[in-house]
Each structure stands twice: as structure tokens, then as C-alpha cells.
Amino acid sequence: MAKKIESKVIDVLKRGTPFGRLEEGDVFNENLKIEDVWINMGPQHPSTHGVLRLVLALQGERIVDMEVVIGYLHRGTEKLAEFRTYHQFIPLTDRLDYLASPAMNFGYVLAVEKLAGIEVPIRAEYIRVLMAELARISSHLLWLATHALDIGAMTVFLYCFREREMILDLFEMATGGRLITTYYRIGGVANDLPDYFLDRCEEFCEIFPKRVEDYDALLYSNRIWLSRTVNIAKISAEKGLALGLSGPSIRGSGVNWDLRRSNPYSVYDKLDFEVAVFDGCDVYARYLVRRKEMLESCKIVKQCIEWLKKNPGGEVQAKVPKVFKPPVGEVYQAVEAPKGELGFYIVSDGSQRPYRLKIRAPSFANLMSLPEMCKGHLVADVVAAIGSIDVVLGEVDR
Amino acid sequence: MVKKALMVDLITGLRRTFYYFFTKPITVQYPKEKLQPFPRFRGFIRLTQKEDASGVKCIACGMCARECPSQCIEVKGEGKGKERYPVVFNIDFSRCIYCGFCVEVCPVGGLEFTSFYEGAEYDLEWLHFDIAKLQEDYKKWERTFKK
């Protein structure tokens, strides 16, 4: 153990600490022993309130090791699925990543449809994509708001929530719920969009790119923002892939991996959009990825509105028997949720309820790369790192 | 260098905040003023009346109770066929998750959503709605604090 600490100390001293900086060729004093200081960060801390605890090993103010302690928001969703019918489980998926509930619904209903071989009406597919992309914008807006707030930019928070409110209004119009939408059904969506929805949605798409300029004015080249984000919490593409990093976080490390493009589901192959990839590997690159993704999502929403306006009317729900019993088998279906790859693995024994349901939650895998990101950084940068992987503990603990 | 000394990056941001300083606020001062929810809003649930106001539309088939993911509905009916009517109809709103499945599956449209959403109560018993309370006018429970 002592040897391990010492190697860590050398490692850290090379990077420069309050104790001084070791140069090439310096002889490290073997008798000097600086013990790690272990401190708790959380469960109450600025970036995830009350649900995530980090145990940091410190040398001075630099982090040498970190342990992520989860489980504060555990609700046993996977086990609950075994006691719910396939349909009854839909409202529970909303509560995984409660900031983008349509995207969570999307993954689950796609998996069940794949299992039962249900074909979804094309209109429903477009509505689903429209909703999922709105959810992505809303999720990224909340991420930008809270991430900036954690780092110290208060104003962005207020502006982001203004636009998020518009999206929540759109959700309320179409689905009846603002945060927990429960809009998707096995074989389609609950009901068709109301008449005025598409016009209001179009209005939003026109306003939104201008509002992104607002955020840019406050952050994009702001030197405080740059000094808090550039070269902070770096993670290379190889390390990130090895740790299962996905979504915007891995795209910030230069990996062009977006399930909407690389493994298209629903109608994404008919839509025209760019995958945002930046190779800064740091917090700032992840900010750039999400910023661009919001604009790209806005483009997708516009295309969906165009299609839906051209083809009014039609079925939005396939015929699914009231007592829904999928055939025996197992299935895995992944979608690109705002946080990364969201997968549902369902084992069916032919009854009304899933035999086993496993959720591959993006935030869970992303969170495991946090210790790797934070090593060698200051304690204050941990907050920036947590923000940059956009962790929602609802889906980590499930 | 000049740009850095003049703090151009910070001033662009401050200009934006200054601009919004003189625009109208977008916030709504709840509970003094309230926004009307959209028609599809999923608030508290109530039993719908028949057109001739001779009772509730519900036929006590129990579909809502079976479909409810949180199992907060209890229905008991009397009578047979078309004359069937509910004797007991309880919804426990402290457990309800407002998913809307009960309203969706009802074959006769016996349940509907209201725009009432202020369900934060000191008394848990208040949230246990029985058949009489499910038909009451929800407007009287709404909270307003007029200036």
C-alpha cells in the first residue's frame, strides 16, 4: 500500500502541486511520505443534489483517486418491470431519465415492438422522432443551464429555462404532461397531435437558433468559461471507448458514433442531419458537441414538421391486442438518448409480463469514466467534469 | 492582446444581459396569477356524468383498475349488462402517477381529466377520493391569493 501511494505521489508531483514541481532528472526523496487525504464530496454538493457521493483521495488540492458511490435514487425499476405488464411499464421508463422522458419511452417501445414484430404507422414514427428530438433539445438546455450554473455563470440558467419552458408547453399541448409525458405506446403514440401543435412548434424552431446566440454571447468565447472548461477533465477516445462512454461525451473525444446514423432506427435514415463531433476531449469540446446537437435537433424537428404538414391524417397506432403477449425470445434495442446509448434488453417467456428486463443506462456507463477524467485535476474541476458528462441519477440507480 | 485588455468577450455577454434588463419579464406570479393548462393536461381525474344527468357514465367494468400501473383504483359494481353501475369507486391520488391509462382504456368515456393540479396537502386522507368526491366541482379547491 505504501508503495502504491508513493508512486501516486511521484505521479502527482510531476504535474505540479502546492508542494512544488518535479523537473526531469530530479531525485525524489524516498523518505518523504505524503499520505492521501480522503474526503467525501456529497451527497450534498453543487452538481447533483443529494444523490451522488464521491470519495476523493487528495494530494494537496489535486485528485489522485476517486470512488463513485451511487444508489441514493434506487427504485428497483428493473425488478418492478417483472411485476408489470408490458404496457404498464411505460410510465416507469419515463422516470429513468426524467429530463428526456420521450427518449426513454422510445427505447422501450422500440424494443417491445422488435420483440413482437409490430409494424408502426409511418405518421407515428415521425411524431415519435419529433418528440424525441424536442426532448433532446430540452435535456441539453437543462444541461447547459445547470452546468453553467455549477461553474458560476448564473445568467445562462435563466435564459435556458425560458426556452425549456416553451418545449414543456409543447409537450403539454400534445401529451398532457410537462415533464413525465408517457406519450409513446406499443405500436405507436397515444393520440395524434392537436391542430395548433405544429404551428407552435415551427415558431419555436424559428426562435431557437437566435436564442442559441444568446447563450453563445455569454459563454462561447467568455474567458472565465474557457478557463474553467478548456483542457479540463480530458479523456482520450481509446480510454473512453474502453470505459463504455457514449453519446455526446464520446463525440467530444472525436469518435463519430451516433446510433441515429451508425445504426439507424425509426425514420432517422430519411432525415438529413449532421453528427456533431469535436476532438478536444475536454469539457469545452463536450459543450461544443451538445451546443451543435441542439441546432441539429432543431433541423430534424423542422423536417418532421414539414413531413407531418404534407401528410395530414392517418393512423398513429398499430393494432395491438388488448392482452398483449409477445412471443418467447429475447431482444436488445438501443437508441441514442440525449445522454448516450440507451439500451433495453428484454427476455420474454411468452406471458403478459417480461421475464427479465435490463436497462443499459447511458449515464451509468458515463459516470464510471469520471474517476479517469478527474485524476490530476483540482477539486473545483470535479464539478465541471460531472456537469460535462451530463449525469442524471434517475437512470444510474434505476 | 488589445481584445483581451478591452474584455470584448465579457462585454458581449454583458450587453446581452443589459438588453434583457429592459424587456418585459416572462415569469408568472403564481398564485396571484395562473396559467390555464392546455386541454389535454393530465390533472386530477373525475367521473363524467351522463348527458341527461341521471348518474355517472361508468359501467364498473374494472378495466381502469386492471390497467392502472400503481394500482390505486378500486371499483365495485352492481347490476348486470347495461344497467351496471358503480357502488364503490375510489382513487387514491396520493399514489396516482397521472399516466392517463385509466382514461384511455375506459370503453364508455367514464373518466376524464380536469385542469386541477394543486394536490399538495397536509392531510393524506384528503387525497383518497371516493365516488362522491370524484363527482364534486374541482374549481372550489383551486388556490388563489388575490391582491
Interface residues (C-beta under 8 A of the other chain):
Chain A: R84 H87 Q88 F89 I90 P91 L92 T155 Y159 R162 E165 D169 E172 M173 A174 T175 G176 G177 I180 T182 A190 P194 D214 A217 L218 L219 S221 N222 R223 I224
Chain B: K4 D9 L10 T12 G13 R15 R16 T17 Y20 I26 P37 F38 P39 R40 F41 R42 E67 C68 P69 I97 Y98 C99 G100 F101 E104 F113
